[in-house]
Amino acid sequence: MIPPAIKKWLAIGSGVGIQITGPKGSESLRIAAVRVRPGGAQLRGEFTIEDFAHQPAAAWGVELATFLGKLNLRDSPAVALLPRHDVIVRPLTLPGVAAKDLNSAVRFQLDGLHPYSEDDVYYSWCRLPGTSAVMVAVARRTAVERYAALFAEAGVRLAGFTCSAAAAHSALRIYGATPPAEFIAYEASSPAVEIYGESAARPVFSASFDVSRERAAALAAAEMRADAQTVATPLSALLDCDPPLPYAAALVSACPRLCLPLNLLPAERRVVSSALRWVPTGALGALALMLAGAFVALPNYERRHFAGSIEAQIQQTSALAARSNQLDKDIEAARRRTEFLDNFRRHAKSDMDVLAELTKLLPPPTWLNLTEISDKQVVVGGETDQAEPLLKILDASPLFESSEFQGPPVRTATGWIFRIRTNREGARP
């Protein structure tokens, strides 16, 4: 809910209100156009179309478009008040019901609020600000679709259908004012007397009576449990405009976010209202962006100042850092050279051990004409008097394992020619 102190400054816009009034079957349209500013609302013009349902919609649509065109309001979506005889308005008191559960609570009681079948009605509801009461409006589906079709055929851009009670309640509070705690207002421009009132027992009361104004006010006071001395006041006096109801509907059209969101027109048929509805949101968004920018800028300044200080210290120590890096590189190069020399020394000694072991294992008359030594294997070849025992002799050594002939020994006149490959035990990977 928007605080009353702020509502006045958000009251900006222009709108068109249409009251469908008159006896059923020969209704007329009363149109009002308003300009709303924080300093007040101005009625810019009014227009009446008599017995519109029996006229070609295109004809009176052109008349209405011409009227709105002169006021530069042709593109402003209008809010229409359904005739009082086509709308049932019921207040519900739902104390203790959370906002998220209101829809379910209203639907639970909806069947008891009207005499029609569930599929034969459109309904809308809204909570009255500052109270536990909910206003529910119900209209026959056929009536709503009939009026919607006529307006569509005439080219009228509709933001919604509402009821006179919701429009009057909103119009009395659009600038944040608080009406009297108990009052009765009447509108007698049509044959029936329409009463709107508020009291402690009935936060909102709306009814139409086919009796005299005085009798209607008395019946309403009894229904509202109001003080018998309460004097009925013209609704036009409370709103300071005549006719009051199309004026109230025009205020709803101009400032929909400041009014009760009670709308009986199906959502798919509604025309979005003026882009000025985004002005408050845009202003608040700009303010939020400015605050966010301020919060972002200060840490960035601090970070830049700190980064500058760190950069100065880095420049002071850059020479030492470069010298340290060079020392690390020199140390790494010396380590690699030392490791290479150690490996070479170990490798030479290991190979000499292999040659010594072969000399010991293969005494004369065995002699070698081939010796190939690698990190993992040793290949020897030569001539001997007995080739068969050579494999066992080599495998018995702690330096060799898995010895095998690379080819079958060849018999000669003086002995056997052989070629053996053996693996070095504990060879470096």
N, C-alpha and C positions, 0 to 999 in steps of 0.2 A: 504494500500500500504506500502511495506517495504521500509524504508529510504535507499537511495543509499549507505550511509556510512556503513550500517549494512549488505547489501546484500553480500558483498564480504566474510564476515566471516560466512555466512550461506551456501555458495557454497561448499557443501560437498556431494559426491555421485559418483556412477558409472552408466552408462546408455548405451543403445543400440538404435541407430537411423537407420531407414530404409527408403530409398527414392525409391518410385515406379516411374520409369522413362522410357522414350522411346515411340515410336509410339503406338497408341491405337491398342490393339490386340497382340502386341509382346513386352510387357513391361518387364523390367529387374528390379532386386533389387540391390540397392547399400547400403551396410550395413557398419556402422561405430560404433566403441565402444570407449568410452571415460572414463577417470577418472578425476573427478573434485575435486579440493581442493582450499582453499582461495588463494594460490599462483599462481594458473592458471589451465588450462584444458590441459590434455594430450590425444592425439589420440593414443589409444592402438592397434588399428588394423582396417583394412577395408577388405571388401569381396564383391564380385559381383556374382550374379546369373543371367545369361542371359536367356531371354525368359522363365521366371519361370512359366507362366500360361500354357505352353504347355509341361511341365515336370511333372512327378508324384510328388505330393506334399510331399509324404513321403520321396522321394529321396532327394530333395533339403532341406527338413526339417532336415534330418540327417546331411547334409553338414553344414547347419547353426548351428545346435546344437554342432557339433564338433568344429567349429570355436569359438563359444562362450564358450565352455567347456575349451578350452585352456586358455582362459582369465578369467576363474572363473566367468563368467557372464551368465551362462545358466539359472539361476533363475531370472535374471533381466528383468522386463517387458519392451518391446520395444515400441517406439513411431514411427509410420509410417507416411510418408508424402504421401498423395494421389496425383496422377498425376495432373498436372496443368490443363489438359483438362477436368478433372472430377470434378473440384471444381470451384465454382463462389465465388469470394471474393469481397465484397462491403463494403466501409466505409459509416457510417451514422454519421451525426453531430446532436447531440441532446442536445443543450445548455439548461440549466435550468431544465433538467429532473432529478428528485431525483433517487438515486440508486434503491429504492424499486419499482419504476415505469418503470425502463428500460426494463424489460422483456415485459411488455405490449406494450411499445412504439415500440420495435423491431418487435413484432408479428403483430402490426398494419400495419407496412410497409413491412412485409416480402413478401407478394404476388407480390409486384412491383420489387423485387430484382432478380427474376428468372422466367423462362418461363414455369416451370413445374406445375403440379397440387399439391395442398397442401399435399396430402397423399403420394406423390411420392418422397419426399425429407427428408433428415436429415439436420438439421441446428444447428449451434452453434454460440454464440456471446460472446464478451468480450469488456469491456471498455479499451481504451488505457490509461494507467496511466498518470495523469497530464493533460488530455485533456477532451473535451466534446465529442470526437469522439468514435464511437463504430465500431469494426471490426466484420462483419458478414460473415460467411462461409456457403455455401449451396452446398450439393452434392446429386446426384441421389441416392435414396434408393437402387436401384438394384446394382449400382456400389459398394457402401459401403458393402452391404451384400455379394457380390461376393468376394471382397478382404478379408473380415472377414472370410468367409468360407474357402478360400484357406489357410490363415494363421492358422486357427484352425486345418485344416486337416494336416498341416505340423508340428503341435505341437508348434507353435510360441506363446509365451505369450505376448499379446498386452495390453499396457496401454491405447492406444488411436490412433485415426486417426486425424491428423491435416493438416494444409496447410503450404506451404513454407513461406508465408508471416508472419504468426504467429511465426513460428520457427525462421526465420531470425530476426524479431523484438525482440524476447526474447533473442536470442544468442548475439546480439549486446549490450544488457544491463544486462547480467547475473551477471557481477561484479560491477554493479552500474555506469558504464561509460555512458556518454551522447554522442551519435553520432552527427555528424554535423547536423545543422538545416535543410540543404537541400543537398541531395545527390541522385545519381542514381547508382545502382549496377546491374550487369548482371551475369547470369550463362548460358553458351553456351555449356555445355557438351553434351546436347541432340540436335537433329535436330532443334528444336525450340529454340529461344532465350527467356529466362525468365528474366524479369526485376522486380527488387524490388527497391522502392525508397520512400523517405519521403520529404515533403516540407510543407510550411506554408498552402498552399491550400489543400494539400492531406496528412494528417498525416501518411497515409500508402497507398502505391500503389503497386499492383501486377498484372502482365499481362504476357502473352506469345505471342510471335510474330513469324510468319513464314517468316521473312525477315532478312536482314543482321543485324549484331550487331549495326552498326552505325545508320541504319534507325530505328531500334527498340528503340535505346536510344533517337533519335530525337522525335519519336512519344510519348514516355513516358514523355519527358520533356515538350512537348506541353500539354499533358493531366494533368500533375502535375503543370502547370503554373510555371515551374522552369526557372531559368536564362538560356538563350540560351548558355552561356559559360560554363555551368556545364558539367564536363567531366565524362562520365560513368566509373565506377571503377569495376573491377572484385569482385564479392562477396567473393571469396576466399581470396582476399587481405584484405578485411575488417574483416573477421573472422580469418584470419591467418591460414587457413587450406584448403586443397584441397583433396577431394571434399567438398564443403562448406555445401550443404543442408543436407546430412545424418549426418554430424558433428553437425549441428544446431539441428537436431531432437534428436541426442544422448544427447546433453546438456539439452533439454527439458525432456528427460527420466531420466537423473541423478538428476535434480533439478526442479521438477514440480512446487513447491511452489514459485519459483522465476521467473516463466515464465507465459505467457498468458494462461489462462485456456480455450483454444479453443479446443474442442474435439468433433469430429463427430462420434465417435464410440458409439453405445448405451451403457448405463451404465451397463446393465446386462452382457455385454460381456467384460467389462474392467477387467484387472488384477491389483490388488493393487500393487503399486510400493514398492521399498525397504523400510525396516523398518527404514533406516536412516532419512526418512522424519520426524520421531518423535524426532530426536535429538534436534532441536531448541525448540520444545515444551517441551521436557523433561528438557532441561537446564533452560528454563524460569520457569517451574514448580518447579524445585529444588530451584531456587533462591527465588521464592515466598514462598516456604515452610520454607526456612531459615529465611526470613524476618518475616514470621508469628511466627516462633519459638522464634525469638528475642522479638517480641512484647508480646508474651505470657509469656516468662520466667521472664521478668522484673516485671510485676505485681505480678506474683507468689512469687518472692523473697520478694517483699514489703509486701505481705500478710503474708508470713511465719514470717518475722521480727515482724510485728505488732501482729501476733498471739502469738509469744513468749513473747512479752511484756505483753500482756493481761494475759497469763497463769501465769506469775510471780506475777502479781497483784492478781490474783484469789487465788493463794496459800497463799499469805499474809493475805487475808481476809477469807480464808476457815474456820478457827476456829470460827470467828464471825458469819459466815453464818450458820455453824452447830448449834451453840448455838441459833441463831434466829429460825432455823427450829424446835429445841426441844421445845422452848418456844411456838411456834405456835401449836405444838402437845399437850402440857400441857394445853394451853388455850382451845383448842377444847374439850379435855377430860373433863375439868371442866364445860364447857358449856353444854355438854351432861348430866353430872350428875345433874346439876342444873335444866335442863329441865325435867329430869326424876322425880326429887323430886317435882317440881311444878305440873307436871301432876298427880302424885300420890296424892298430897294434894288436888288438884281440884277434882279428882275422888272420894276420900273418902268423901269430903264435899257434893258432888252431890248425892252420894248414901244415905247419912244420910238424905238429904232433901227429897229423894224419900220415905224413910221409915216414916219420919214424916208426909208427905202428905198422905200416905196410912192410917196411924193411925187416921188422922183427917177425912179422907173421909169415912172410914169404921168403924164406932163406933159400940159397942155392940148393938144387939146380934150377929153381924157379927164377925166371928173370922177366922184367917188364919192359915193354917198348912203348906203352901208352899209359899215361896217368892224367886224368882230368878231375880237378877238385873244384866243386862249387859249394855254395853255402849249405845245401841240403843233401847233395849226392857226391859220390866218388865213382868214377869209371876207370877201371884198370884193364890192361890187355897185355898179353905176353905169351910165354911158352913155359911148360912145366912137364915133369915126367908123369905126374898123376893129377888130373884136373878135377876129379870128382870130390875129393875132400876139401877143396878150396872154399866152397860156400860155408861149410861148417866152421872152418878155421876163422873166416872173416866174421861170422855172426857171433863167435865166441868172444870176440873183442868187445870191450865196453864202448868203443867208438863207432861200431858199425852194427847195422841190423837190416833184416829183410834183403839179404844178398841174393842175386839171381844172375844166371847167364843171359847175356843179350842175344846169344845164338848158341847152338850146340858146339861143343869143343871139336876141333878138327885134328884128326890123327896125322902125324908126320913120321918121318923115319926116325927122328930123335925124341919124340914125345907128343905132347898135345898143345895146340894153339887155342887160347881161350880169350873171352872178353866178358867181364863181370861188372854189373852195376850194383852198388850197395848204398843204402841210406845212412846218413850220419846221425847217430843217436844224439838227442838234445840239440838238433840243428836250430839255428836262429830262424824265427818265423819271417 
